Amino acid sequence: MAESHDHVSCSEVVELVTDYLERSLPPEEAALFEQHLNFCDGCVWYVDQIQTTVETVGRIEPEEVPPEVRSQLLAAFRDWKRS
Amino acid sequence: MIAYKFLRPDGTSVFTRYTWPLPDDGPGPWVDAEVDPCRSGIHACRRADLPLWLGRSLYEIELEGEVREEATKVVAPRARLLRRIDAWDESTRDEYTRMCADRAHELARAADLAGWDAVVEPSVPEGPALLGFVAARIAEKISGADAYHAERRHQADWLADRLGL
């Protein structure tokens, strides 16, 4: 029996949150995303947290990152790509 | 076109936090916005959309210009709030929540869905939007997508009847 595609789950909210915040979701998906937020306080909290993180990290300039931290971060991302 | 809009108790939009000029003795002033569904424009509900967007305060809104009809909402370039729908109060919200909870129990028990039945009462404090979704999802689990939409239509009819829309 086919279920509808007219709602999204909490795990789909997690998958779609970046696109939602960047306003790159198609309108139909954005509507379903917001319908979910309308009744799910846990996901509202999650989206708020991600938004706050994006805004905070977005304010950091490259020169504000100490060289040793920068090296560690680059190494970590290289390893992540390989795994 | 006459439609409906849910706002937060302080008169701001649920998602954009835009502060709406509220109606007083008469309609509020016109508000203009560029239309881009889910990004900008004035978003509102038709009667059938109400269960999907339940919020704390409900207003009747007059839409003007080229109104775009989307699957679960309408979007307009110009609108004004006409009046607050006072019947959507704490008591009606509780009554609607209970109606959806009872319906969810009825569906879940008839289909031996004990797991779904068990989530109904713990969801009640979360309010009407969640309970409406739970009832519709149980219907969908039992009978498929059409049942989900039928349950939503039943909820919309209940709201329209109780709120005199």
gemmi code that builds the backbone of each chain (N, CA, C; Angstrom):
import gemmi

chains = {
    "A": [
        ("MET", (0.837, -1.196, 0.000), (0.000, 0.000, 0.000), (0.882, 1.260, 0.000)),
        ("ALA", (0.633, 2.129, -0.943), (1.487, 3.305, -1.078), (1.150, 4.368, -0.034)),
        ("GLU", (2.206, 4.841, 0.650), (2.001, 5.982, 1.531), (2.264, 7.250, 0.720)),
        ("SER", (1.724, 8.339, 1.210), (1.853, 9.579, 0.439), (3.246, 10.185, 0.611)),
        ("HIS", (3.564, 11.084, -0.268), (4.809, 11.844, -0.129), (4.474, 13.257, 0.328)),
        ("ASP", (3.387, 13.357, 1.082), (2.917, 14.679, 1.472), (3.304, 15.048, 2.894)),
        ("HIS", (4.334, 14.424, 3.388), (4.878, 14.815, 4.686), (6.329, 14.355, 4.742)),
        ("VAL", (7.101, 14.956, 5.619), (8.488, 14.525, 5.792), (8.683, 14.087, 7.240)),
        ("SER", (9.662, 13.222, 7.450), (9.949, 12.705, 8.791), (11.045, 13.552, 9.440)),
        ("CYS", (11.296, 13.289, 10.723), (12.367, 14.007, 11.419), (13.721, 13.733, 10.752)),
        ("SER", (13.949, 12.489, 10.328), (15.246, 12.189, 9.706), (15.385, 12.906, 8.363)),
        ("GLU", (14.267, 13.096, 7.666), (14.345, 13.853, 6.407), (14.616, 15.332, 6.673)),
        ("VAL", (14.091, 15.833, 7.794), (14.404, 17.219, 8.165), (15.913, 17.379, 8.356)),
        ("VAL", (16.515, 16.390, 9.014), (17.966, 16.436, 9.227), (18.701, 16.453, 7.880)),
        ("GLU", (18.223, 15.653, 6.938), (18.872, 15.600, 5.616), (18.704, 16.908, 4.837)),
        ("LEU", (17.552, 17.542, 5.024), (17.212, 18.688, 4.175), (17.541, 20.040, 4.796)),
        ("VAL", (17.998, 20.038, 6.050), (18.089, 21.309, 6.771), (19.006, 22.329, 6.075)),
        ("THR", (20.123, 21.865, 5.531), (21.044, 22.807, 4.894), (20.398, 23.461, 3.681)),
        ("ASP", (19.757, 22.642, 2.859), (19.087, 23.198, 1.678), (17.973, 24.156, 2.094)),
        ("TYR", (17.282, 23.811, 3.181), (16.201, 24.697, 3.647), (16.779, 26.054, 4.066)),
        ("LEU", (17.847, 26.017, 4.843), (18.417, 27.274, 5.330), (19.040, 28.083, 4.198)),
        ("GLU", (19.513, 27.390, 3.171), (20.078, 28.101, 2.013), (19.008, 28.465, 0.992)),
        ("ARG", (17.747, 28.158, 1.333), (16.600, 28.470, 0.470), (16.733, 27.830, -0.906)),
        ("SER", (17.308, 26.644, -0.934), (17.454, 25.981, -2.227), (16.512, 24.781, -2.385)),
        ("LEU", (15.634, 24.564, -1.409), (14.639, 23.502, -1.578), (13.587, 23.949, -2.580)),
        ("PRO", (13.102, 23.031, -3.426), (11.957, 23.386, -4.276), (10.774, 23.783, -3.384)),
        ("PRO", (9.909, 24.667, -3.881), (8.813, 25.166, -3.047), (7.974, 24.064, -2.401)),
        ("GLU", (7.700, 22.972, -3.123), (6.844, 21.924, -2.555), (7.534, 21.276, -1.357)),
        ("GLU", (8.846, 21.035, -1.486), (9.576, 20.405, -0.384), (9.718, 21.366, 0.794)),
        ("ALA", (9.915, 22.644, 0.479), (10.012, 23.631, 1.561), (8.703, 23.697, 2.336)),
        ("ALA", (7.591, 23.572, 1.621), (6.283, 23.599, 2.294), (6.131, 22.402, 3.225)),
        ("LEU", (6.539, 21.219, 2.760), (6.446, 20.027, 3.608), (7.374, 20.147, 4.810)),
        ("PHE", (8.536, 20.710, 4.571), (9.513, 20.916, 5.647), (8.895, 21.816, 6.734)),
        ("GLU", (8.281, 22.906, 6.297), (7.708, 23.850, 7.264), (6.463, 23.266, 7.946)),
        ("GLN", (5.706, 22.445, 7.209), (4.568, 21.781, 7.869), (5.064, 20.903, 9.011)),
        ("HIS", (6.191, 20.235, 8.784), (6.754, 19.392, 9.851), (7.184, 20.270, 11.033)),
        ("LEU", (7.855, 21.369, 10.747), (8.293, 22.259, 11.836), (7.103, 22.798, 12.621)),
        ("ASN", (5.965, 22.884, 11.946), (4.787, 23.455, 12.596), (4.286, 22.603, 13.764)),
        ("PHE", (4.647, 21.300, 13.748), (4.172, 20.472, 14.863), (5.289, 19.761, 15.615)),
        ("CYS", (6.527, 19.910, 15.182), (7.612, 19.145, 15.798), (8.611, 20.092, 16.472)),
        ("ASP", (8.450, 20.281, 17.770), (9.331, 21.196, 18.496), (10.787, 20.730, 18.471)),
        ("GLY", (10.983, 19.409, 18.450), (12.352, 18.889, 18.415), (13.079, 19.329, 17.156)),
        ("CYS", (12.379, 19.286, 16.034), (13.007, 19.701, 14.777), (13.176, 21.221, 14.710)),
        ("VAL", (12.245, 21.961, 15.304), (12.412, 23.421, 15.368), (13.706, 23.740, 16.111)),
        ("TRP", (13.903, 23.053, 17.225), (15.110, 23.256, 18.030), (16.348, 22.906, 17.202)),
        ("TYR", (16.283, 21.790, 16.487), (17.420, 21.342, 15.668), (17.746, 22.370, 14.577)),
        ("VAL", (16.721, 22.822, 13.875), (16.946, 23.800, 12.793), (17.520, 25.099, 13.363)),
        ("ASP", (16.995, 25.528, 14.519), (17.532, 26.740, 15.156), (19.014, 26.574, 15.496)),
        ("GLN", (19.359, 25.383, 16.004), (20.757, 25.120, 16.363), (21.664, 25.180, 15.133)),
        ("ILE", (21.221, 24.569, 14.062), (22.026, 24.577, 12.835), (22.167, 26.003, 12.315)),
        ("GLN", (21.058, 26.737, 12.349), (21.096, 28.123, 11.860), (22.076, 28.959, 12.690)),
        ("THR", (22.018, 28.785, 13.999), (22.928, 29.522, 14.874), (24.378, 29.148, 14.577)),
        ("THR", (24.618, 27.855, 14.362), (25.979, 27.397, 14.051), (26.482, 28.016, 12.749)),
        ("VAL", (25.617, 27.994, 11.731), (25.997, 28.553, 10.427), (26.317, 30.044, 10.569)),
        ("GLU", (25.473, 30.755, 11.306), (25.699, 32.202, 11.469), (26.982, 32.479, 12.241)),
        ("THR", (27.235, 31.669, 13.266), (28.427, 31.883, 14.092), (29.693, 31.566, 13.312)),
        ("VAL", (29.704, 30.395, 12.690), (30.896, 29.987, 11.942), (31.124, 30.919, 10.749)),
        ("GLY", (30.025, 31.394, 10.174), (30.135, 32.269, 9.013), (30.794, 33.599, 9.322)),
        ("ARG", (30.825, 33.964, 10.599), (31.442, 35.240, 10.978), (32.953, 35.126, 11.170)),
        ("ILE", (33.458, 33.903, 11.244), (34.893, 33.715, 11.490), (35.668, 33.906, 10.184)),
        ("GLU", (36.650, 34.810, 10.213), (37.491, 35.034, 9.045), (38.656, 34.047, 9.067)),
        ("PRO", (39.190, 33.664, 7.880), (40.296, 32.695, 7.840), (41.483, 33.118, 8.709)),
        ("GLU", (41.773, 34.420, 8.737), (42.949, 34.860, 9.499), (42.745, 34.758, 11.017)),
        ("GLU", (41.474, 34.552, 11.439), (41.220, 34.409, 12.870), (41.542, 32.997, 13.364)),
        ("VAL", (41.739, 32.070, 12.448), (42.017, 30.683, 12.839), (43.525, 30.518, 13.008)),
        ("PRO", (44.001, 30.135, 14.208), (45.445, 29.934, 14.415), (45.995, 28.893, 13.438)),
        ("PRO", (47.244, 29.077, 12.965), (47.812, 28.175, 11.949), (47.751, 26.703, 12.345)),
        ("GLU", (48.042, 26.394, 13.648), (48.051, 24.973, 14.037), (46.643, 24.380, 13.985)),
        ("VAL", (45.647, 25.195, 14.336), (44.255, 24.717, 14.269), (43.859, 24.520, 12.807)),
        ("ARG", (44.277, 25.445, 11.977), (43.987, 25.342, 10.547), (44.555, 24.042, 9.967)),
        ("SER", (45.823, 23.720, 10.352), (46.458, 22.490, 9.864), (45.686, 21.263, 10.343)),
        ("GLN", (45.296, 21.291, 11.615), (44.557, 20.141, 12.169), (43.229, 19.957, 11.447)),
        ("LEU", (42.564, 21.079, 11.187), (41.262, 21.004, 10.510), (41.417, 20.449, 9.099)),
        ("LEU", (42.427, 20.949, 8.389), (42.642, 20.472, 7.017), (42.953, 18.981, 7.005)),
        ("ALA", (43.779, 18.536, 7.981), (44.120, 17.111, 8.068), (42.868, 16.284, 8.350)),
        ("ALA", (42.059, 16.790, 9.255), (40.832, 16.053, 9.605), (39.922, 15.928, 8.396)),
        ("PHE", (39.781, 17.001, 7.638), (38.910, 16.950, 6.457), (39.479, 16.021, 5.390)),
        ("ARG", (40.833, 15.995, 5.265), (41.436, 15.083, 4.283), (41.119, 13.632, 4.659)),
        ("ASP", (41.265, 13.328, 5.954), (40.970, 11.959, 6.419), (39.518, 11.618, 6.211)),
        ("TRP", (38.666, 12.586, 6.468), (37.227, 12.353, 6.320), (36.891, 12.027, 4.877)),
        ("LYS", (37.537, 12.715, 3.936), (37.298, 12.458, 2.519), (37.705, 11.044, 2.126)),
        ("ARG", (38.823, 10.559, 2.751), (39.334, 9.225, 2.394), (38.447, 8.127, 2.978)),
        ("SER", (37.834, 8.377, 4.140), (37.096, 7.316, 4.819), (35.720, 7.110, 4.217)),
    ],
    "B": [
        ("MET", (-9.579, 37.735, -2.922), (-9.789, 36.391, -2.403), (-9.682, 36.430, -0.878)),
        ("ILE", (-10.600, 35.752, -0.223), (-10.547, 35.655, 1.236), (-9.873, 34.334, 1.616)),
        ("ALA", (-8.904, 34.419, 2.494), (-8.190, 33.226, 2.962), (-7.946, 33.383, 4.464)),
        ("TYR", (-7.044, 32.558, 5.005), (-6.823, 32.549, 6.454), (-5.330, 32.505, 6.736)),
        ("LYS", (-4.950, 33.098, 7.862), (-3.531, 33.125, 8.195), (-3.340, 32.913, 9.691)),
        ("PHE", (-2.481, 31.965, 10.019), (-2.113, 31.751, 11.421), (-0.907, 32.617, 11.755)),
        ("LEU", (-0.970, 33.228, 12.922), (0.156, 34.019, 13.411), (0.513, 33.577, 14.828)),
        ("ARG", (1.682, 33.994, 15.284), (2.040, 33.788, 16.682), (1.181, 34.727, 17.536)),
        ("PRO", (1.110, 34.475, 18.838), (0.270, 35.333, 19.685), (0.660, 36.812, 19.625)),
        ("ASP", (1.929, 37.090, 19.321), (2.358, 38.494, 19.266), (2.124, 39.129, 17.894)),
        ("GLY", (1.439, 38.404, 16.999), (1.115, 38.976, 15.691), (2.213, 38.824, 14.659)),
        ("THR", (3.232, 38.018, 14.941), (4.294, 37.813, 13.955), (4.042, 36.519, 13.186)),
        ("SER", (4.601, 36.463, 11.976), (4.473, 35.260, 11.148), (5.225, 34.098, 11.786)),
        ("VAL", (4.704, 32.898, 11.576), (5.285, 31.721, 12.218), (6.712, 31.462, 11.736)),
        ("PHE", (6.953, 31.637, 10.444), (8.275, 31.274, 9.916), (9.165, 32.490, 9.652)),
        ("THR", (8.601, 33.555, 9.125), (9.454, 34.704, 8.780), (9.608, 35.682, 9.942)),
        ("ARG", (8.736, 35.572, 10.959), (8.729, 36.497, 12.110), (8.352, 37.927, 11.699)),
        ("TYR", (7.762, 38.070, 10.506), (7.303, 39.402, 10.090), (6.196, 39.873, 11.037)),
        ("THR", (6.281, 41.129, 11.450), (5.262, 41.680, 12.350), (4.110, 42.245, 11.532)),
        ("TRP", (2.965, 41.591, 11.604), (1.805, 42.009, 10.817), (1.097, 43.184, 11.469)),
        ("PRO", (0.649, 44.163, 10.662), (-0.225, 45.195, 11.210), (-1.609, 44.578, 11.436)),
        ("LEU", (-2.030, 44.545, 12.671), (-3.252, 43.817, 13.016), (-4.498, 44.678, 12.803)),
        ("PRO", (-5.611, 44.037, 12.502), (-6.864, 44.800, 12.392), (-7.281, 45.320, 13.763)),
        ("ASP", (-7.906, 46.473, 13.737), (-8.377, 47.043, 15.006), (-9.895, 47.143, 14.913)),
        ("ASP", (-10.409, 48.355, 14.686), (-11.851, 48.478, 14.476), (-12.230, 47.981, 13.085)),
        ("GLY", (-11.299, 48.127, 12.150), (-11.533, 47.682, 10.777), (-10.327, 46.895, 10.300)),
        ("PRO", (-10.270, 46.622, 8.982), (-9.136, 45.863, 8.431), (-7.801, 46.559, 8.698)),
        ("GLY", (-6.750, 45.771, 8.788), (-5.415, 46.336, 8.910), (-4.970, 46.917, 7.583)),
        ("PRO", (-3.850, 47.650, 7.564), (-3.356, 48.223, 6.308), (-2.849, 47.139, 5.350)),
        ("TRP", (-2.805, 47.491, 4.069), (-2.310, 46.548, 3.053), (-0.813, 46.343, 3.241)),
        ("VAL", (-0.392, 45.129, 2.965), (1.029, 44.769, 3.014), (1.408, 44.226, 1.635)),
        ("ASP", (2.541, 44.661, 1.104), (2.996, 44.223, -0.219), (4.252, 43.359, -0.092)),
        ("ALA", (4.365, 42.383, -0.984), (5.550, 41.511, -0.986), (5.715, 40.889, -2.359)),
        ("GLU", (6.969, 40.654, -2.723), (7.242, 39.975, -3.995), (6.925, 38.483, -3.840)),
        ("VAL", (6.286, 37.901, -4.831), (5.872, 36.496, -4.722), (6.964, 35.546, -5.195)),
        ("ASP", (7.364, 34.661, -4.287), (8.271, 33.559, -4.594), (7.932, 32.479, -3.575)),
        ("PRO", (7.075, 31.519, -3.934), (6.523, 30.590, -2.951), (7.573, 29.967, -2.042)),
        ("CYS", (7.278, 29.984, -0.753), (8.123, 29.446, 0.316), (9.377, 30.296, 0.552)),
        ("ARG", (9.542, 31.368, -0.192), (10.681, 32.249, 0.050), (10.184, 33.639, 0.390)),
        ("SER", (9.344, 34.193, -0.459), (8.750, 35.480, -0.132), (7.347, 35.539, -0.714)),
        ("GLY", (6.625, 36.568, -0.347), (5.218, 36.659, -0.713), (4.377, 36.438, 0.529)),
        ("ILE", (3.101, 36.733, 0.404), (2.213, 36.573, 1.556), (1.536, 35.214, 1.453)),
        ("HIS", (1.838, 34.351, 2.406), (1.351, 32.980, 2.395), (0.104, 32.883, 3.263)),
        ("ALA", (-0.885, 32.173, 2.748), (-2.127, 32.028, 3.499), (-2.746, 30.667, 3.218)),
        ("CYS", (-3.783, 30.342, 3.978), (-4.444, 29.031, 3.858), (-5.815, 29.182, 3.226)),
        ("ARG", (-6.151, 28.195, 2.393), (-7.559, 28.006, 2.080), (-8.144, 27.176, 3.220)),
        ("ARG", (-9.473, 26.998, 3.207), (-10.076, 26.221, 4.295), (-9.464, 24.828, 4.389)),
        ("ALA", (-9.238, 24.197, 3.233), (-8.705, 22.826, 3.228), (-7.278, 22.755, 3.768)),
        ("ASP", (-6.570, 23.877, 3.762), (-5.168, 23.884, 4.206), (-5.031, 24.073, 5.714)),
        ("LEU", (-6.091, 24.487, 6.376), (-5.998, 24.880, 7.781), (-5.319, 23.836, 8.678)),
        ("PRO", (-5.684, 22.530, 8.575), (-5.077, 21.563, 9.507), (-3.560, 21.451, 9.375)),
        ("LEU", (-3.030, 21.836, 8.207), (-1.594, 21.684, 7.966), (-0.762, 22.790, 8.604)),
        ("TRP", (-1.403, 23.899, 8.937), (-0.645, 25.071, 9.365), (-1.120, 25.625, 10.708)),
        ("LEU", (-1.768, 24.808, 11.514), (-2.367, 25.307, 12.760), (-1.368, 26.065, 13.615)),
        ("GLY", (-1.795, 27.227, 14.066), (-0.971, 28.037, 14.955), (-1.827, 28.576, 16.079)),
        ("ARG", (-1.309, 29.546, 16.792), (-1.997, 30.025, 17.994), (-3.132, 30.993, 17.688)),
        ("SER", (-2.913, 31.913, 16.741), (-3.934, 32.909, 16.436), (-4.313, 32.789, 14.961)),
        ("LEU", (-5.595, 32.946, 14.692), (-6.061, 32.805, 13.306), (-6.742, 34.098, 12.857)),
        ("TYR", (-6.409, 34.525, 11.655), (-6.986, 35.746, 11.087), (-7.595, 35.449, 9.724)),
        ("GLU", (-8.633, 36.202, 9.409), (-9.147, 36.217, 8.046), (-8.311, 37.241, 7.288)),
        ("ILE", (-7.888, 36.885, 6.082), (-6.986, 37.767, 5.333), (-7.545, 37.955, 3.925)),
        ("GLU", (-7.471, 39.173, 3.449), (-7.911, 39.462, 2.078), (-6.676, 39.547, 1.189)),
        ("LEU", (-6.672, 38.738, 0.123), (-5.533, 38.708, -0.792), (-5.889, 39.481, -2.057)),
        ("GLU", (-4.905, 40.191, -2.581), (-5.151, 40.977, -3.787), (-4.007, 40.728, -4.773)),
        ("GLY", (-4.265, 40.975, -6.053), (-3.252, 40.750, -7.086), (-3.330, 39.318, -7.589)),
        ("GLU", (-2.259, 38.896, -8.262), (-2.245, 37.542, -8.826), (-1.921, 36.526, -7.736)),
        ("VAL", (-2.940, 35.796, -7.312), (-2.771, 34.828, -6.225), (-2.343, 33.482, -6.810)),
        ("ARG", (-1.232, 32.959, -6.325), (-0.748, 31.650, -6.800), (-1.302, 30.558, -5.896)),
        ("GLU", (-1.941, 29.597, -6.512), (-2.526, 28.495, -5.744), (-1.534, 27.341, -5.730)),
        ("GLU", (-0.950, 27.065, -4.590), (-0.027, 25.947, -4.429), (-0.791, 24.764, -3.831)),
        ("ALA", (-0.087, 23.637, -3.700), (-0.768, 22.418, -3.227), (-1.356, 22.592, -1.832)),
        ("THR", (-0.643, 23.269, -0.957), (-1.111, 23.349, 0.428), (-1.220, 24.775, 0.948)),
        ("LYS", (-1.200, 25.742, 0.038), (-1.302, 27.137, 0.465), (-1.517, 28.031, -0.740)),
        ("VAL", (-1.792, 29.297, -0.489), (-1.844, 30.287, -1.555), (-0.824, 31.376, -1.243)),
        ("VAL", (-0.316, 32.007, -2.288), (0.700, 33.048, -2.109), (0.271, 34.269, -2.922)),
        ("ALA", (0.286, 35.421, -2.281), (-0.188, 36.643, -2.932), (0.831, 37.768, -2.782)),
        ("PRO", (0.758, 38.747, -3.703), (1.676, 39.880, -3.604), (1.180, 40.979, -2.648)),
        ("ARG", (-0.112, 40.907, -2.279), (-0.674, 42.010, -1.483), (-1.786, 41.442, -0.610)),
        ("ALA", (-1.839, 41.890, 0.633), (-2.891, 41.367, 1.515), (-3.073, 42.287, 2.718)),
        ("ARG", (-4.211, 42.093, 3.367), (-4.436, 42.782, 4.632), (-5.259, 41.868, 5.530)),
        ("LEU", (-5.015, 41.965, 6.815), (-5.775, 41.163, 7.768), (-7.122, 41.844, 7.993)),
        ("LEU", (-8.191, 41.064, 7.883), (-9.531, 41.645, 8.044), (-10.020, 41.584, 9.482)),
        ("ARG", (-9.864, 40.423, 10.102), (-10.336, 40.276, 11.483), (-9.689, 39.052, 12.100)),
        ("ARG", (-9.592, 39.078, 13.407), (-9.142, 37.885, 14.115), (-10.334, 36.948, 14.260)),
        ("ILE", (-10.098, 35.665, 14.056), (-11.173, 34.690, 14.232), (-11.128, 34.227, 15.681)),
        ("ASP", (-11.954, 34.880, 16.489), (-11.898, 34.669, 17.937), (-12.296, 33.257, 18.349)),
        ("ALA", (-13.063, 32.580, 17.485), (-13.501, 31.224, 17.842), (-12.322, 30.255, 17.935)),
        ("TRP", (-11.188, 30.591, 17.294), (-9.990, 29.751, 17.423), (-9.260, 30.163, 18.710)),
        ("ASP", (-9.781, 29.680, 19.818), (-9.222, 30.039, 21.125), (-8.706, 28.772, 21.816)),
        ("GLU", (-8.268, 28.927, 23.042), (-7.690, 27.807, 23.796), (-8.666, 26.634, 23.883)),
        ("SER", (-9.925, 26.972, 24.109), (-10.939, 25.934, 24.268), (-11.138, 25.141, 22.964)),
        ("THR", (-11.219, 25.851, 21.853), (-11.412, 25.164, 20.566), (-10.170, 24.382, 20.181)),
        ("ARG", (-9.011, 24.934, 20.480), (-7.764, 24.192, 20.183), (-7.743, 22.872, 20.959)),
        ("ASP", (-8.146, 22.944, 22.251), (-8.171, 21.719, 23.059), (-9.207, 20.731, 22.525)),
        ("GLU", (-10.354, 21.271, 22.120), (-11.427, 20.411, 21.609), (-10.976, 19.710, 20.320)),
        ("TYR", (-10.325, 20.465, 19.459), (-9.825, 19.895, 18.199), (-8.754, 18.832, 18.487)),
        ("THR", (-7.861, 19.141, 19.415), (-6.815, 18.184, 19.781), (-7.436, 16.882, 20.266)),
        ("ARG", (-8.474, 17.024, 21.113), (-9.134, 15.826, 21.660), (-9.835, 15.048, 20.548)),
        ("MET", (-10.484, 15.765, 19.626), (-11.168, 15.099, 18.518), (-10.166, 14.269, 17.720)),
        ("CYS", (-9.011, 14.860, 17.433), (-7.989, 14.140, 16.652), (-7.430, 12.963, 17.449)),
        ("ALA", (-7.240, 13.157, 18.746), (-6.710, 12.065, 19.578), (-7.698, 10.903, 19.607)),
        ("ASP", (-8.969, 11.209, 19.794), (-9.983, 10.147, 19.829), (-10.037, 9.407, 18.494)),
        ("ARG", (-9.944, 10.167, 17.415), (-9.972, 9.570, 16.080), (-8.737, 8.678, 15.863)),
        ("ALA", (-7.597, 9.153, 16.345), (-6.366, 8.369, 16.211), (-6.486, 7.054, 16.985)),
        ("HIS", (-7.015, 7.119, 18.206), (-7.234, 5.892, 18.989), (-8.167, 4.943, 18.245)),
        ("GLU", (-9.253, 5.496, 17.747), (-10.264, 4.672, 17.066), (-9.635, 3.922, 15.885)),
        ("LEU", (-8.868, 4.659, 15.078), (-8.239, 4.042, 13.909), (-7.203, 3.000, 14.319)),
        ("ALA", (-6.352, 3.367, 15.272), (-5.256, 2.480, 15.670), (-5.786, 1.201, 16.309)),
        ("ARG", (-6.809, 1.334, 17.151), (-7.330, 0.146, 17.843), (-8.070, -0.775, 16.880)),
        ("ALA", (-8.776, -0.182, 15.920), (-9.509, -1.001, 14.946), (-8.544, -1.822, 14.078)),
        ("ALA", (-7.330, -1.299, 13.906), (-6.361, -1.990, 13.037), (-5.267, -2.695, 13.841)),
        ("ASP", (-5.452, -2.774, 15.151), (-4.458, -3.431, 16.021), (-3.073, -2.807, 15.897)),
        ("LEU", (-3.027, -1.510, 15.807), (-1.737, -0.814, 15.732), (-1.397, -0.281, 17.129)),
        ("ALA", (-0.976, -1.193, 17.994), (-0.742, -0.815, 19.391), (0.368, 0.229, 19.526)),
        ("GLY", (1.375, 0.107, 18.690), (2.484, 1.065, 18.755), (2.031, 2.482, 18.466)),
        ("TRP", (1.182, 2.610, 17.458), (0.646, 3.931, 17.129), (-0.320, 4.404, 18.207)),
        ("ASP", (-1.139, 3.485, 18.706), (-2.088, 3.865, 19.746), (-1.355, 4.434, 20.964)),
        ("ALA", (-0.193, 3.864, 21.234), (0.560, 4.268, 22.424), (1.139, 5.678, 22.313)),
        ("VAL", (1.306, 6.188, 21.104), (1.915, 7.524, 20.988), (0.870, 8.641, 21.070)),
        ("VAL", (-0.402, 8.271, 21.041), (-1.434, 9.305, 20.950), (-1.477, 10.179, 22.211)),
        ("GLU", (-1.688, 9.562, 23.369), (-1.850, 10.376, 24.579), (-0.598, 11.189, 24.935)),
        ("PRO", (0.603, 10.599, 24.818), (1.790, 11.423, 25.086), (1.925, 12.611, 24.125)),
        ("SER", (1.256, 12.541, 22.965), (1.345, 13.641, 21.998), (0.360, 14.768, 22.293)),
        ("VAL", (-0.651, 14.480, 23.093), (-1.706, 15.482, 23.325), (-1.163, 16.813, 23.857)),
        ("PRO", (-0.233, 16.812, 24.808), (0.265, 18.120, 25.283), (0.969, 18.933, 24.209)),
        ("GLU", (1.378, 18.275, 23.124), (2.074, 19.006, 22.049), (1.114, 19.808, 21.184)),
        ("GLY", (-0.183, 19.530, 21.308), (-1.156, 20.406, 20.671), (-1.785, 19.912, 19.388)),
        ("PRO", (-2.646, 20.738, 18.819), (-3.509, 20.314, 17.725), (-2.796, 19.964, 16.422)),
        ("ALA", (-1.732, 20.665, 16.085), (-1.065, 20.390, 14.806), (-0.490, 18.970, 14.805)),
        ("LEU", (0.127, 18.576, 15.906), (0.717, 17.235, 15.972), (-0.373, 16.164, 15.985)),
        ("LEU", (-1.427, 16.384, 16.751), (-2.472, 15.351, 16.834), (-3.170, 15.157, 15.497)),
        ("GLY", (-3.353, 16.234, 14.762), (-3.945, 16.108, 13.428), (-3.055, 15.275, 12.525)),
        ("PHE", (-1.764, 15.501, 12.623), (-0.811, 14.728, 11.816), (-0.826, 13.255, 12.228)),
        ("VAL", (-0.843, 12.998, 13.539), (-0.827, 11.617, 14.030), (-2.056, 10.859, 13.523)),
        ("ALA", (-3.228, 11.482, 13.619), (-4.457, 10.815, 13.160), (-4.375, 10.514, 11.658)),
        ("ALA", (-3.890, 11.478, 10.896), (-3.794, 11.280, 9.444), (-2.763, 10.218, 9.086)),
        ("ARG", (-1.663, 10.173, 9.823), (-0.626, 9.167, 9.554), (-1.126, 7.762, 9.884)),
        ("ILE", (-1.913, 7.637, 10.958), (-2.455, 6.308, 11.289), (-3.405, 5.863, 10.177)),
        ("ALA", (-4.238, 6.779, 9.719), (-5.150, 6.447, 8.610), (-4.346, 5.999, 7.394)),
        ("GLU", (-3.240, 6.680, 7.140), (-2.395, 6.351, 5.999), (-1.731, 4.982, 6.162)),
        ("LYS", (-1.288, 4.685, 7.387), (-0.683, 3.379, 7.661), (-1.661, 2.256, 7.348)),
        ("ILE", (-2.932, 2.505, 7.644), (-3.942, 1.457, 7.480), (-4.392, 1.340, 6.018)),
        ("SER", (-4.649, 2.497, 5.409), (-5.332, 2.456, 4.097), (-4.632, 3.209, 2.979)),
        ("GLY", (-3.444, 3.763, 3.226), (-2.713, 4.408, 2.145), (-2.923, 5.910, 2.032)),
        ("ALA", (-2.322, 6.473, 0.990), (-2.253, 7.931, 0.842), (-3.622, 8.598, 0.786)),
        ("ASP", (-4.571, 7.959, 0.119), (-5.898, 8.580, 0.024), (-6.524, 8.770, 1.408)),
        ("ALA", (-6.258, 7.821, 2.290), (-6.820, 7.912, 3.639), (-6.192, 9.076, 4.415)),
        ("TYR", (-4.910, 9.312, 4.159), (-4.248, 10.467, 4.784), (-4.979, 11.757, 4.398)),
        ("HIS", (-5.224, 11.904, 3.101), (-5.882, 13.120, 2.624), (-7.337, 13.192, 3.088)),
        ("ALA", (-8.004, 12.038, 3.161), (-9.394, 12.031, 3.637), (-9.452, 12.495, 5.093)),
        ("GLU", (-8.477, 12.053, 5.876), (-8.450, 12.456, 7.294), (-8.200, 13.961, 7.406)),
        ("ARG", (-7.320, 14.474, 6.564), (-7.053, 15.919, 6.567), (-8.313, 16.699, 6.157)),
        ("ARG", (-9.053, 16.157, 5.185), (-10.297, 16.837, 4.770), (-11.309, 16.841, 5.906)),
        ("HIS", (-11.384, 15.730, 6.617), (-12.297, 15.654, 7.759), (-11.910, 16.701, 8.814)),
        ("GLN", (-10.618, 16.845, 9.058), (-10.145, 17.844, 10.025), (-10.482, 19.261, 9.559)),
        ("ALA", (-10.299, 19.513, 8.268), (-10.598, 20.848, 7.730), (-12.094, 21.146, 7.854)),
        ("ASP", (-12.908, 20.151, 7.585), (-14.361, 20.345, 7.705), (-14.739, 20.640, 9.152)),
        ("TRP", (-14.114, 19.924, 10.078), (-14.395, 20.157, 11.509), (-14.052, 21.606, 11.870)),
        ("LEU", (-12.899, 22.046, 11.431), (-12.462, 23.414, 11.758), (-13.388, 24.457, 11.128)),
        ("ALA", (-13.713, 24.247, 9.856), (-14.569, 25.221, 9.170), (-15.929, 25.309, 9.847)),
        ("ASP", (-16.432, 24.162, 10.271), (-17.731, 24.136, 10.939), (-17.662, 24.857, 12.297)),
        ("ARG", (-16.677, 24.500, 13.111), (-16.579, 25.092, 14.450), (-16.243, 26.578, 14.421)),
        ("LEU", (-15.482, 26.975, 13.412), (-15.047, 28.377, 13.366), (-15.977, 29.238, 12.515)),
        ("GLY", (-16.984, 28.601, 11.930), (-17.944, 29.350, 11.123), (-17.330, 29.951, 9.875)),
        ("LEU", (-16.453, 29.201, 9.225), (-15.753, 29.748, 8.038), (-16.494, 29.385, 6.754)),
    ],
}
model = gemmi.Model(1)
for chain_id, residues in chains.items():
    chain = gemmi.Chain(chain_id)
    for i, (resn, *xyz) in enumerate(residues, 1):
        res = gemmi.Residue()
        res.name, res.seqid = resn, gemmi.SeqId(i, " ")
        for name, pos in zip(("N", "CA", "C"), xyz):
            atom = gemmi.Atom()
            atom.name, atom.element = name, gemmi.Element(name[0])
            atom.pos, atom.b_iso = gemmi.Position(*pos), 0.0
            res.add_atom(atom)
        chain.add_residue(res)
    model.add_chain(chain)
structure = gemmi.Structure()
structure.add_model(model)
structure.setup_entities()
